Amino acid sequence: PIKSGSILLEGKSIDSHPLHKRLSEGLVYVPEDRARNGIFSIASVKENMTAASLYQNSRFFINQEKESALVKSYIEQFQIVVRSMDEVLA
């Protein structure tokens, strides 16, 4: 396993950036065993895809239209095959 290093985004170090800034820049953690460690199995595809970015999508309540549009763009951009974004993963 890697013990040290730097995180570069577009050639620039973001090591000193706080977590919220890294998230806003699009950095996410994807565990090696996503099925075991990377999903909420009782939640929908949509809820799993937006869990880490809810603070960006709303202030007090989740904007359902904005959340659905974001998930639709992820599905298209990353060519994710799902029957429905509302499908529960368990």
Phi and psi restraints in degrees (value plus and minus 20) as a CYANA .aco file:
   2 ILE   PHI     -93.8   -53.8
   2 ILE   PSI     112.0   152.0
   3 LYS   PHI    -122.1   -82.1
   3 LYS   PSI     -44.4    -4.4
   4 SER   PHI    -176.3  -136.3
   4 SER   PSI     149.2   189.2
   5 GLY   PHI     137.1   177.1
   5 GLY   PSI    -186.7  -146.7
   6 SER   PHI    -148.7  -108.7
   6 SER   PSI     133.9   173.9
   7 ILE   PHI    -126.0   -86.0
   7 ILE   PSI      99.3   139.3
   8 LEU   PHI    -130.0   -90.0
   8 LEU   PSI     115.5   155.5
   9 LEU   PHI    -144.9  -104.9
   9 LEU   PSI      95.4   135.4
  10 GLU   PHI      33.5    73.5
  10 GLU   PSI      21.1    61.1
  11 GLY   PHI      62.1   102.1
  11 GLY   PSI     -21.3    18.7
  12 LYS   PHI    -135.7   -95.7
  12 LYS   PSI     118.4   158.4
  13 SER   PHI     -87.5   -47.5
  13 SER   PSI     114.0   154.0
  14 ILE   PHI    -137.9   -97.9
  14 ILE   PSI      -0.6    39.4
  15 ASP   PHI     -75.0   -35.0
  15 ASP   PSI     -59.2   -19.2
  16 SER   PHI    -105.3   -65.3
  16 SER   PSI     -25.9    14.1
  17 HIS   PHI     -91.3   -51.3
  17 HIS   PSI     116.8   156.8
  18 PRO   PHI     -86.8   -46.8
  18 PRO   PSI     140.3   180.3
  19 LEU   PHI     -73.9   -33.9
  19 LEU   PSI     -65.6   -25.6
  20 HIS   PHI     -80.4   -40.4
  20 HIS   PSI     -54.3   -14.3
  21 LYS   PHI     -92.2   -52.2
  21 LYS   PSI     -59.9   -19.9
  22 ARG   PHI     -80.5   -40.5
  22 ARG   PSI     -62.4   -22.4
  23 LEU   PHI     -83.9   -43.9
  23 LEU   PSI     -62.9   -22.9
  24 SER   PHI     -86.8   -46.8
  24 SER   PSI     -43.0    -3.0
  25 GLU   PHI    -105.5   -65.5
  25 GLU   PSI     -21.9    18.1
  26 GLY   PHI      79.0   119.0
  26 GLY   PSI     -14.0    26.0
  27 LEU   PHI     -99.7   -59.7
  27 LEU   PSI     110.4   150.4
  28 VAL   PHI    -154.7  -114.7
  28 VAL   PSI     138.7   178.7
  29 TYR   PHI    -120.3   -80.3
  29 TYR   PSI     107.8   147.8
  30 VAL   PHI    -138.6   -98.6
  30 VAL   PSI      89.7   129.7
  31 PRO   PHI     -87.9   -47.9
  31 PRO   PSI     134.7   174.7
  32 GLU   PHI     -79.5   -39.5
  32 GLU   PSI     -65.1   -25.1
  33 ASP   PHI    -123.4   -83.4
  33 ASP   PSI      60.9   100.9
  34 ARG   PHI     -82.4   -42.4
  34 ARG   PSI     -54.7   -14.7
  35 ALA   PHI     -85.3   -45.3
  35 ALA   PSI     -51.7   -11.7
  36 ARG   PHI    -113.8   -73.8
  36 ARG   PSI     -58.7   -18.7
  37 ASN   PHI    -137.4   -97.4
  37 ASN   PSI     -22.8    17.2
  38 GLY   PHI    -138.2   -98.2
  38 GLY   PSI     -14.3    25.7
  39 ILE   PHI    -155.7  -115.7
  39 ILE   PSI     139.6   179.6
  40 PHE   PHI    -117.0   -77.0
  40 PHE   PSI      83.9   123.9
  41 SER   PHI     -86.2   -46.2
  41 SER   PSI     -39.8     0.2
  42 ILE   PHI    -115.4   -75.4
  42 ILE   PSI     -15.8    24.2
  43 ALA   PHI    -125.3   -85.3
  43 ALA   PSI     144.3   184.3
  44 SER   PHI     -98.1   -58.1
  44 SER   PSI     148.5   188.5
  45 VAL   PHI     -75.5   -35.5
  45 VAL   PSI     -67.6   -27.6
  46 LYS   PHI     -79.6   -39.6
  46 LYS   PSI     -65.9   -25.9
  47 GLU   PHI     -84.8   -44.8
  47 GLU   PSI     -58.3   -18.3
  48 ASN   PHI     -86.4   -46.4
  48 ASN   PSI     -58.3   -18.3
  49 MET   PHI     -93.1   -53.1
  49 MET   PSI     -46.1    -6.1
  50 THR   PHI    -128.8   -88.8
  50 THR   PSI     -20.6    19.4
  51 ALA   PHI     -75.4   -35.4
  51 ALA   PSI     -61.7   -21.7
  52 ALA   PHI     -97.0   -57.0
  52 ALA   PSI     -35.3     4.7
  53 SER   PHI    -138.7   -98.7
  53 SER   PSI      -1.9    38.1
  54 LEU   PHI     -79.9   -39.9
  54 LEU   PSI     -55.6   -15.6
  55 TYR   PHI     -83.3   -43.3
  55 TYR   PSI     -44.0    -4.0
  56 GLN   PHI    -102.7   -62.7
  56 GLN   PSI     -44.0    -4.0
  57 ASN   PHI    -113.2   -73.2
  57 ASN   PSI     -31.5     8.5
  58 SER   PHI    -180.0  -140.0
  58 SER   PSI     149.2   189.2
  59 ARG   PHI    -123.4   -83.4
  59 ARG   PSI     -77.2   -37.2
  60 PHE   PHI    -139.1   -99.1
  60 PHE   PSI     -53.2   -13.2
  61 PHE   PHI    -144.0  -104.0
  61 PHE   PSI     130.7   170.7
  62 ILE   PHI     -95.6   -55.6
  62 ILE   PSI     107.3   147.3
  63 ASN   PHI    -102.4   -62.4
  63 ASN   PSI      82.0   122.0
  64 GLN   PHI     -79.2   -39.2
  64 GLN   PSI     -60.3   -20.3
  65 GLU   PHI     -85.6   -45.6
  65 GLU   PSI     -64.3   -24.3
  66 LYS   PHI     -85.9   -45.9
  66 LYS   PSI     -61.0   -21.0
  67 GLU   PHI     -82.6   -42.6
  67 GLU   PSI     -66.5   -26.5
  68 SER   PHI     -83.5   -43.5
  68 SER   PSI     -60.5   -20.5
  69 ALA   PHI     -84.4   -44.4
  69 ALA   PSI     -60.0   -20.0
  70 LEU   PHI     -83.5   -43.5
  70 LEU   PSI     -66.1   -26.1
  71 VAL   PHI     -84.9   -44.9
  71 VAL   PSI     -61.2   -21.2
  72 LYS   PHI     -79.6   -39.6
  72 LYS   PSI     -60.7   -20.7
  73 SER   PHI     -87.0   -47.0
  73 SER   PSI     -57.6   -17.6
  74 TYR   PHI     -83.1   -43.1
  74 TYR   PSI     -64.2   -24.2
  75 ILE   PHI     -80.8   -40.8
  75 ILE   PSI     -63.5   -23.5
  76 GLU   PHI     -90.3   -50.3
  76 GLU   PSI     -66.8   -26.8
  77 GLN   PHI     -83.1   -43.1
  77 GLN   PSI     -62.1   -22.1
  78 PHE   PHI    -120.3   -80.3
  78 PHE   PSI     -13.1    26.9
  79 GLN   PHI      31.9    71.9
  79 GLN   PSI      30.9    70.9
  80 ILE   PHI    -103.8   -63.8
  80 ILE   PSI     112.1   152.1
  81 VAL   PHI    -119.0   -79.0
  81 VAL   PSI      91.8   131.8
  82 VAL   PHI    -160.8  -120.8
  82 VAL   PSI     130.9   170.9
  83 ARG   PHI     -89.9   -49.9
  83 ARG   PSI     -61.4   -21.4
  84 SER   PHI    -175.6  -135.6
  84 SER   PSI     124.8   164.8
  85 MET   PHI     -89.8   -49.8
  85 MET   PSI     -35.2     4.8
  86 ASP   PHI    -113.4   -73.4
  86 ASP   PSI     -18.6    21.4
  87 GLU   PHI     -88.0   -48.0
  87 GLU   PSI     111.1   151.1
  88 VAL   PHI     -97.6   -57.6
  88 VAL   PSI     119.5   159.5
  89 LEU   PHI     -99.5   -59.5
  89 LEU   PSI     -41.8    -1.8
